[in-house]
Amino acid sequence: MIDGSPQPYSEDDKLGPLGSRASAFHDPLELRAKLIGEFDAAVQTAREAAAAVDDGSAAAVHTSRKALRRARAVLSMLDNVLPKRERHAVKTALQEARRSLSTVRDHAVAPETLGSLPLSDQDRDTAKRILDNAAEAIPPTSEIKQLLGEAAARAAAQAEALQAAIPSQVTWNDVAYGIRKLYGEARRARRASKVSKSWFHAWRKRCKELAYTLDFVAHQAGPRALAIHSEFDAIIETLGLAVDLVMVREFVQTHGLGLTPDSINHLHDTIDAQLEDLMKEGRKSSKDAFEMRPRKFEKRLARAVKRDLTPIDDDRTNGHAE
């Protein structure tokens, strides 16, 4: 067990003996509470999004989906301590909550994404007609508010289930294992994204969750862990632009009623040209971040956390001064 006093530590403890800087990683009881608090904060954000829908449904949906993704990231950090059945149940509920908002999200993002593309007059006319068709299918605010409320309620129910299922203590090693596994999933999805748009989308999801976990770690550790987190923030921005195009491509097909196949195919070709460039850019810019095997990445993160939590004097004594 890690606590604030000097004591023996097991050889498989990836942090070794920590210094005196305050951190939840010193105390398995506090770390458990911090993780539960992080999940609860995500649930509260989802509730607030539902309450704020009258101020703007697009912003409310975006905020709610981000909160649910953040909650799933917490679940990833608890992968090593949650029983498989409970973990699967919480994960499924969060997925269903996010998916219930997908259609509303698509209607909000499609106009901006299509408007930002360099389109020919023909493609722009096709895009306008598709957006006009789609406008008739936009759910009313009352329905969006209901969907947001239901999504928040699902997440809240999982918060209670999660607290009941988590053991009394959670260690840094547990968190590190969950992040290692998540990094491995993102790494595999990146590799598969070369031949599949759906895998590209999955890669972006895992990257966002990975960034949330690293943000949590950085708040408990310090600047070295934050630097690792920043690497993935930069990648996510590029991936987000590509994923929006993946969504818009499907949006065009769904709302192309009354348009000729040639006009839809021509717009698809334009989108695909932009999408291919962004997908290549995303894979290229992320090469360094994903070159490590999961265990090596875990060790890199553990070293960063250990150095962040080591007092400056001890850091210099150990030859780590920068």
Secondary structure, DSSP 8 states (H G I E B T S, - for coil): ---SS-----TT-TT-S--SS--GGG-HHHHHHHHHHHHHHHHHHHHHHHHTGGG-HHHHHHHHHHHHHHHHHHHHHTTTTS-HHHHHHHHHHHHHHHHTTHHHHHHHHHHHHHHHS---HHHHHHHHHHHHHHHTT---HHHHHHHHHHHHHHHHHHHHHHHHHS-S---HHHHHHHHHHHHHHHHHHHHHTTS-HHHHHHHHHHHHHHHHHHHHHHHHS-HHHHHHHHHHHHHHHHHHHHHHHHHHHHHHHHT-TTS-HHHHHHHHHHHHHHHHHHHHHHHHHTTTTT-S-HHHHHHHHHHHHHHHTS-HHHHHHTT---
